[in-house]
Amino acid sequence: MSTDSLLKHLACSNCGSVFDHREIQTFCLTCNKPLLAVYDLEQAKKKLSKELFSNRLPNLWRYRELLPILEGKHIVSLGEGFTPLIPLSSLGRRLALPHVFVKDESQIPTGSFKARGLAVAVSKALELGIKRVAIPTAGNAGGALAAYAARAGIECFIFMPADVPRLNLIESQVCGARVTLVKGIISDCAKMIAERKAEMGWFDMSTLKEPYRLEGKKTMGWELAEQFEWTLPDVILYPTGGGTGLIGMWRAFSELAELGWISGSRPRMISVQSRGCDPITRAFGDGKTESEFYHNAQTLAAGLRVPKAFGDALILKAIRESGGVAISVSDDEILSAMKDMAQVEGIFMCPEGAATLAAMKRLKEEGEVNASDRIVLFNTATGLKYPEIWQ
């Protein structure tokens, strides 16, 4: 069964070189930069309409023509996507911000937004005949890859820091992945995979070192447009580790605009990091186009402990093009925000998601957001996965 995917090719995000999506691809080896999927949007204008999607199942595959899987038999799904957009009425009144919403990715298979990217990446791996995959992870991506690889019948090898949240470790092991605990952080895990992948025959599923996790993450942007009745919010606050979702949403908005389905200004993209690991915030503040490696990274928000994102240039470009900013918050602010959200709105956010609430409070104080703004916070996982931070 065809999915009628309108994927044309892959292109280097830096030099524009074209790559064949019917062959296994990683990143541009000339530029050492990510590859981006390019779709035939002229055909999409003829074949698709906004109304078409509302009659489909509420998951990310409702946008299948603008996703990279060519044959439906290769789709590996657990029902991921179309997570709720929840108004924060009580917190909004308290902060004098009446139009605040949370896009709650905790209500997705494996309990985190990582399921989006890994569902699409594993589906494409299955379509391309890949048999063994490996990933460095701060936690949630490992659990998601383990689940989807198990469903696809693909061997899965996961490298995670020894101090990873324990539930992430258990989830990965129970799903049958071969887990290696590494003394260090995600960059140390990535180094181990790079050193061994040729010998072991692994396909590296690292963030943006293959082209398709980004395509799963971009569906957050498509969903926001549909949930806001084909308009866009004014401000999006996004917790930024590898930054795939921020890049993906910015690309989604470009696709939507080219299709003529949205008009007007696009959201200001606010990158949120922890002060214990904030290479994007520092690079943004210094006016740089790429970040520098952040040494001795430490934060209770495990997903933000990424000392250098492979797609840092794309993150910084999206922030600047959108008129957004990059901001960092402390671990104490994150914990306080987790409590506020749980006790006032009944939503148990992960620490990465709570960082966006902490950042919004600061931006309100600084006059960067105001009562007329429609604001979306991203809760990227369930707080139930982080019991250690309360002990």
C-alpha positions in Angstrom: 0.0 0.0 0.0 1.4 3.4 -1.0 1.3 6.3 1.5 1.4 8.7 -1.5 4.4 10.3 0.1 5.5 13.4 -1.8 9.1 13.1 -0.7 11.4 14.2 -3.6 14.9 13.9 -2.1 17.2 14.9 0.8 19.3 18.0 0.7 22.3 19.2 2.8 21.2 21.9 5.2 24.4 23.8 4.4 25.6 23.2 0.9 22.3 22.1 -0.7 23.8 18.9 -2.2 21.0 16.4 -3.1 20.8 12.9 -1.8 18.6 9.9 -2.9 16.1 9.1 -0.1 15.7 5.5 -1.6 19.2 4.8 -0.3 20.5 4.7 3.3 21.7 8.2 4.2 23.2 9.8 7.3 24.4 13.4 7.0 26.4 15.4 4.5 29.9 14.0 4.9 31.4 17.0 3.0 29.8 19.6 5.3 29.3 17.5 8.4 25.8 18.9 8.5 22.3 17.4 8.8 20.2 16.4 5.7 16.7 17.7 5.3 13.7 16.1 3.6 12.3 18.0 0.6 8.8 17.4 -0.6 6.9 18.2 -3.8 4.7 21.0 -2.4 3.4 21.9 -5.8 1.9 18.4 -6.0 0.7 18.7 -2.4 -1.3 21.9 -3.3 -3.1 19.9 -6.0 -3.7 16.7 -4.0 -4.2 17.8 -0.4 -6.5 20.1 1.5 -6.6 21.2 5.2 -10.0 19.5 5.5 -8.6 16.1 4.4 -6.8 15.6 7.7 -9.8 16.0 10.0 -11.3 12.8 8.7 -8.2 10.7 9.5 -7.1 9.0 12.7 -5.7 11.3 15.4 -2.1 10.4 15.1 0.9 11.9 13.2 0.4 9.6 10.2 -2.6 11.8 9.3 0.0 13.9 7.5 1.5 10.9 5.7 1.9 12.5 2.3 4.4 14.9 3.9 6.3 12.2 5.8 9.0 10.1 4.2 7.6 6.5 4.3 6.8 5.3 0.8 4.8 2.2 1.6 2.2 1.9 4.3 3.3 -1.7 5.2 6.5 -0.2 6.6 4.8 2.2 9.1 5.7 1.2 12.7 3.2 2.8 14.9 1.9 2.8 18.5 -0.6 5.5 17.9 1.8 8.4 18.4 0.9 12.0 17.8 -2.0 14.5 18.1 -1.4 15.2 21.7 -3.7 17.6 23.5 -3.3 21.4 23.6 -4.4 22.3 27.1 -5.3 25.8 28.2 -3.6 26.8 31.4 -6.5 28.9 32.8 -5.5 29.2 36.4 -1.8 29.8 35.9 -2.7 32.2 33.1 -4.8 34.3 35.4 -2.1 34.3 38.1 0.5 35.5 35.6 -1.9 37.9 33.7 -1.3 35.8 30.5 -4.8 34.6 29.6 -3.8 32.8 26.4 -1.3 30.2 27.6 -1.5 26.5 26.5 0.6 23.4 27.1 1.2 21.0 24.3 1.3 17.9 26.4 3.6 15.3 24.9 3.5 13.2 28.0 0.3 11.6 26.6 2.2 9.8 23.8 3.5 6.2 23.6 6.6 5.7 25.8 5.6 8.9 27.7 7.7 11.4 25.7 7.9 13.3 22.5 10.8 11.1 21.4 8.2 8.6 20.2 7.4 11.0 17.3 10.9 11.0 15.8 11.7 7.4 16.5 8.4 6.1 15.0 9.3 7.8 11.7 13.0 7.0 11.8 12.4 3.3 12.6 9.7 3.1 9.9 12.2 4.4 7.4 14.9 2.1 8.7 12.6 -0.8 8.2 11.8 0.4 4.7 15.5 0.7 3.8 16.3 -2.8 5.2 18.3 -1.6 8.2 18.7 -4.5 10.7 20.7 -3.0 13.6 20.4 0.4 15.2 22.2 2.2 17.9 21.6 5.5 19.8 23.2 7.6 22.4 20.6 8.9 24.8 20.0 11.0 27.9 17.1 8.6 28.6 13.7 9.1 26.7 15.0 8.6 23.2 16.5 5.2 24.3 13.2 4.0 25.7 11.4 5.1 22.5 13.9 3.5 20.2 13.7 0.3 22.2 9.9 0.2 21.9 9.7 0.9 18.2 12.7 -1.3 17.3 11.0 -4.2 19.2 7.8 -3.6 17.2 9.7 -3.5 13.9 11.9 -6.6 14.7 15.1 -4.5 14.5 18.1 -5.1 16.8 18.6 -2.2 19.2 21.7 -1.0 21.0 21.5 1.8 23.5 24.2 3.8 25.2 23.1 6.0 28.1 24.8 7.8 31.0 25.2 5.7 34.2 23.2 8.3 36.1 20.2 8.2 33.6 16.8 8.3 35.2 16.2 4.7 36.3 12.9 4.3 34.6 14.5 5.1 31.2 17.0 2.3 31.8 14.2 -0.2 32.9 12.0 0.7 29.9 14.9 0.1 27.4 15.9 -3.2 29.0 12.3 -4.5 29.3 11.8 -3.7 25.6 14.7 -6.0 24.7 17.4 -3.4 23.9 21.0 -4.1 24.7 21.9 -1.3 27.0 25.4 -0.1 27.9 25.8 2.3 30.8 28.5 4.9 30.2 30.4 6.9 32.8 29.8 10.4 31.4 27.1 12.2 29.5 25.4 11.8 26.1 28.5 13.1 24.2 30.5 10.3 25.7 27.8 7.8 24.6 27.9 9.2 21.1 31.7 8.8 20.9 31.4 5.1 21.9 28.9 4.5 19.1 31.0 6.4 16.5 34.1 4.3 17.5 32.3 0.9 17.2 29.5 1.3 14.6 31.5 0.2 11.6 32.7 -3.0 13.4 29.2 -3.7 14.8 27.2 -2.9 11.7 25.0 -0.3 13.6 23.0 2.4 11.9 23.5 5.5 14.1 20.1 7.0 15.2 21.8 10.0 16.8 19.8 13.3 16.7 20.1 14.7 13.1 22.8 12.2 12.1 20.0 10.6 10.2 17.3 12.6 8.3 14.0 11.2 9.6 13.7 11.8 13.3 13.3 15.4 12.3 10.3 14.6 10.1 8.5 12.9 13.0 9.2 15.9 15.3 7.9 18.4 12.7 4.4 17.0 13.1 4.2 19.0 16.3 4.1 22.1 14.2 1.5 20.7 11.9 -0.7 19.7 14.8 -0.4 23.1 16.4 -1.7 24.7 13.2 -4.6 22.3 13.0 -5.5 22.7 16.7 -5.4 26.5 16.3 -7.8 26.1 13.3 -5.0 26.8 10.8 -3.5 29.8 12.5 -0.3 29.8 14.6 0.4 30.9 18.2 2.5 34.0 18.8 5.1 32.4 21.0 6.4 28.9 21.4 8.7 28.0 24.3 10.6 24.8 23.6 13.1 22.9 25.9 16.3 22.6 23.8 18.7 19.7 24.1 19.3 18.4 20.6 16.7 20.9 19.3 15.1 18.6 16.7 11.6 19.7 17.5 12.4 23.4 17.3 14.0 22.9 13.9 11.2 20.6 12.8 8.4 23.0 13.7 10.1 25.9 12.0 10.3 23.8 8.9 6.7 22.7 9.3 5.6 26.3 9.4 7.5 27.0 6.2 5.8 24.1 4.5 2.4 25.3 5.6 3.1 28.8 4.4 4.2 27.5 1.0 1.0 25.4 0.7 -0.9 28.6 1.4 -2.6 27.1 4.5 -1.4 29.7 6.9 -0.6 33.4 6.5 0.7 36.2 8.6 3.6 36.1 11.1 5.0 32.9 12.5 5.7 32.2 16.1 8.6 33.6 18.0 10.7 30.5 18.9 12.0 30.6 22.4 14.8 28.1 23.1 14.9 27.1 26.8 18.0 25.5 28.4 19.3 24.9 31.9 22.0 27.1 33.3 24.0 23.9 34.0 24.2 23.2 30.2 23.3 26.1 28.0 25.5 26.2 24.8 22.7 27.5 22.6 21.8 30.4 25.0 25.5 31.4 25.1 26.0 31.2 21.4 22.8 33.2 20.8 23.9 35.9 23.3 27.3 36.1 21.7 25.9 36.4 18.2 27.4 33.2 17.0 26.1 30.9 14.3 27.2 27.7 16.0 27.7 26.8 19.7 30.8 25.7 21.6 31.0 22.5 23.5 29.8 23.0 27.1 32.2 21.4 29.5 31.1 19.8 32.9 27.4 19.9 32.1 25.2 19.3 35.1 21.4 19.7 35.4 18.6 17.7 36.9 16.8 18.0 33.5 18.6 15.1 31.8 17.2 15.9 28.4 18.8 19.3 28.4 22.3 17.9 29.3 23.5 18.1 25.7 26.8 19.9 25.5 26.8 20.5 21.8 23.8 19.8 19.5 24.7 18.5 16.0 22.1 20.8 14.6 23.1 23.9 16.6 23.4 26.1 13.4 19.8 25.2 12.4 18.5 25.9 16.0 20.2 29.3 16.1 19.0 30.1 12.6 15.4 29.3 13.5 15.5 31.4 16.7 16.8 34.4 14.8 14.6 34.1 11.8 11.5 33.9 14.1 12.5 37.0 16.2 12.9 34.7 19.2 15.4 34.4 22.0 17.4 31.8 23.9 17.0 31.8 27.6 18.4 29.6 30.5 16.8 28.9 33.9 18.2 27.3 37.1 17.4 23.9 38.4 15.7 25.6 41.4 13.4 27.4 39.0 12.6 24.2 37.2 11.7 22.4 40.4 9.5 25.3 41.5 7.8 25.3 38.1 7.1 21.6 38.3 5.3 22.1 41.6 3.4 25.1 40.3 2.1 23.2 37.2 1.2 20.1 39.2 -0.5 21.9 42.1 -2.3 24.6 40.1 -3.1 22.8 36.8 -2.8 19.1 37.7 -0.1 18.4 35.0 2.9 16.6 36.2 5.5 18.0 33.8 9.0 16.6 33.2 11.8 18.9 34.3 12.6 19.8 30.7 9.0 20.9 30.1 8.8 22.8 33.4 11.8 24.8 32.2 9.5 26.4 29.7 7.1 27.6 32.4 10.1 29.0 34.4 11.3 30.8 31.3 7.8 32.2 30.5 7.6 33.7 34.0 11.0 35.4 33.5 10.0 36.7 30.0 6.8 38.1 31.5 8.8 40.0 34.1 11.0 41.3 31.4 8.1 42.4 29.1 9.1 39.9 26.4 5.6 38.3 26.4 2.3 40.0 27.2 -1.4 39.5 27.8 -2.3 39.6 24.1 0.2 36.8 23.1 -1.0 33.2 22.4 1.7 31.2 24.1 2.5 27.5 23.8 4.7 25.6 26.3 6.0 22.2 25.4 5.8 19.5 28.0 8.1 16.9 26.4 7.6 14.0 28.7 5.7 12.8 31.8 7.1 13.8 35.2 6.5 10.2 36.3 9.8 9.2 34.6 11.9 11.3 37.1 11.3 10.1 40.6 14.9 10.5 41.5 14.8 14.3 41.5 12.3 14.3 44.4 14.3 12.0 46.6 
